[in-house]
Amino acid sequence: MASSSNWTWEQNKLFENSLVTYNDDPDRFQKIAKIVGKTVEEVKIHYQNLVQDVNAIEAGKIPLPNYKTGETKGQHNKKK
């Protein structure tokens, strides 16, 4: 099930962090929507997609990516 909107890397990180912060909050999707600048429906769809992805990974249907040690978004291929 694909989301009807595109999510930036930053929005996705805010989404993931907000899931932890508002884990037990009954209004978590409303709060997360305000934080990431999406509708409640978009947040719910994004959450459902995340759950499906995690379930597929845990079932061994999708291999984990092979990240280089210390590599994070925006830091690879950058020289200081």
Secondary structure, 3 states (H helix, E strand, C coil): CCCCCCCCHHHHHHHHHHHHHCCCCCCHHHHHHHHHCCCHHHHHHHHHHHHHHHHHHHCCCCCCCCCCCCCCCCCCCCCC
